[in-house]
């Protein structure tokens, strides 16, 4: 926490010095360049919207090789990009809040691994590219059907309602 406060104070001091020393036009140019650099790209990246037809083999995430792997029942990595399945919610694993949530979350994670490894799929973007954790928001489709809906039908997930709800009652 102190390191963050110190960095913030140093940044403010540097900015104040720049403001005093540099002509107004130069400050304006610096501000515009910094804004342009920090503006996130809101368009979906091609590698997370295209059809995944190649022989991509998924494993469970853990250790160093987190390229094509399953994190939990609604999150996986594809070529290193973290993908959040946008149309479902599955139980939390890290940490689970009760034994039921843990068991159901592990089952959802296992089933997602099976579904992703079962063949080609498409990633369909939604109205937002990423969530607050930086994960790409996509609906995973195979043959025009949502793989999230498969998990919902099997009782391993809920349809996404815009917010998380608890699994322990």
C-alpha positions in Angstrom: 0.0 0.0 0.0 2.8 2.4 0.9 4.6 1.6 -2.4 1.4 2.6 -4.3 1.0 5.8 -2.4 4.7 6.7 -3.0 4.4 5.9 -6.7 1.3 8.1 -6.9 3.1 11.0 -5.1 6.1 10.7 -7.3 3.9 10.6 -10.4 2.1 13.7 -9.3 5.4 15.5 -8.6 6.8 14.6 -12.0 3.6 15.8 -13.7 3.7 19.1 -11.8 7.3 19.6 -12.9 6.5 18.8 -16.5 3.5 21.2 -16.4 5.8 24.1 -15.1 8.8 23.5 -17.3 7.3 22.5 -20.7 5.3 24.9 -22.9 1.6 24.4 -22.8 1.6 23.0 -26.4 4.1 20.3 -25.5 2.0 19.3 -22.4 -1.0 19.1 -24.6 0.8 16.8 -27.0 2.1 14.5 -24.2 -1.4 14.3 -22.8 -2.9 13.3 -26.1 -0.3 10.7 -26.8 -0.8 9.2 -23.3 -4.5 9.1 -23.7 -4.3 7.4 -27.0 -1.9 4.8 -25.6 -4.0 4.0 -22.6 -7.3 3.8 -24.4 -8.3 0.1 -24.6 -9.3 -1.4 -27.9 -13.0 -2.1 -27.6 -13.1 -4.2 -30.8 -12.9 -8.0 -30.3 -9.5 -9.4 -31.2 -9.6 -11.8 -34.3 -8.0 -14.7 -32.4 -10.9 -14.7 -29.9 -13.7 -14.4 -32.4 -12.7 -16.8 -35.2 -13.6 -20.4 -35.6 -11.4 -22.7 -33.6 -11.1 -25.5 -36.1 -7.5 -26.5 -35.6 -6.6 -29.5 -33.4 -6.4 -27.4 -30.2 -6.0 -29.7 -27.2 -7.0 -28.3 -23.8 -5.7 -29.4 -20.4 -6.4 -28.0 -16.9 -4.6 -24.8 -16.1 -1.8 -24.9 -13.5 1.9 -24.5 -13.6 3.8 -22.8 -16.4 1.9 -24.0 -19.5 -1.3 -22.0 -19.4 -1.8 -21.6 -23.1 -4.8 -23.8 -24.0 -6.3 -24.8 -20.7 -9.5 -24.8 -18.5 -9.5 -22.5 -15.4 -12.9 -23.4 -14.1 -16.4 -24.2 -15.4 -16.9 -20.8 -17.2 -13.3 -19.7 -17.9 -10.5 -21.0 -20.1 -7.4 -19.9 -21.9 -7.0 -20.0 -25.6 -3.6 -19.2 -27.0 -2.9 -17.5 -23.7 -6.0 -15.2 -23.9 -8.4 -15.7 -20.9 -11.9 -16.3 -22.2 -15.0 -16.0 -19.9 -18.0 -17.8 -21.3 -20.5 -15.0 -21.4 -23.8 -16.8 -21.3 -23.4 -18.8 -18.1 -22.3 -18.8 -14.5 -20.7 -21.8 -12.8 -19.8 -22.4 -9.2 -16.6 -20.8 -7.8 -13.6 -23.0 -7.1 -11.1 -20.4 -5.8 -12.4 -20.4 -3.1 -15.6 -22.5 -3.0 -17.9 -21.4 -0.2 -19.2 -24.9 0.6 -18.6 -28.5 -0.3 -21.6 -28.6 -2.7 -20.2 -25.6 -4.6 -16.7 -27.2 -4.7 -18.1 -30.5 -6.1 -20.3 -28.9 -8.7 -17.6 -26.5 -9.7 -15.1 -29.4 -10.2 -17.7 -31.2 -12.3 -18.4 -28.1 -14.4 -14.6 -27.7 -15.0 -14.2 -31.3 -16.0 -17.2 -31.1 -18.4 -16.0 -27.9 -20.0 -12.7 -29.6 -20.7 -14.5 -32.4 -22.4 -16.7 -30.1 -24.5 -13.8 -28.0 -25.7 -11.8 -31.1 -26.7 -14.8 -32.6 -28.5 -14.1 -30.7 -31.7 -14.2 -27.4 -33.5 -16.0 -24.5 -32.0 -16.7 -20.8 -32.6 -16.3 -17.8 -30.3 -19.1 -15.3 -30.7 -18.5 -11.8 -29.2 -21.2 -10.1 -27.2 -21.9 -6.4 -26.7 -18.8 -6.0 -24.4 -15.3 -7.2 -25.3 -14.0 -7.8 -21.8 -15.1 -8.0 -18.2 -13.6 -6.1 -15.3 -10.9 -8.7 -14.9 -9.7 -8.3 -18.5 -11.2 -11.7 -19.7 -12.6 -11.8 -23.2 -16.4 -12.3 -23.1 -17.5 -14.8 -25.6 -20.3 -17.3 -26.3 -18.8 -20.7 -27.2 -20.7 -22.2 -30.1 -20.6 -25.6 -31.9 -22.9 -26.4 -34.8 -25.0 -23.3 -34.0 -25.5 -24.3 -30.3 -24.1 -22.8 -27.2 -21.8 -25.0 -25.2 -22.9 -23.0 -22.2 -26.4 -24.1 -22.7 -25.1 -27.7 -22.6 -23.7 -27.1 -19.2 -27.0 -25.4 -18.1 -29.0 -28.4 -19.3 -26.7 -30.8 -17.5 -27.2 -28.9 -14.2 -23.6 -27.7 -14.0 -24.2 -24.0 -14.7 -26.9 -21.3 -14.7 -27.8 -18.9 -17.5 -26.0 -15.7 -16.9 -28.4 -13.1 -15.3 -26.0 -10.1 -15.1 -24.7 -10.9 -11.6 -23.4 -13.8 -9.6 -25.6 -15.7 -7.1 -24.5 -18.0 -4.4 -24.5 -21.8 -4.8 -24.5 -22.6 -1.1 -27.9 -22.6 0.7 
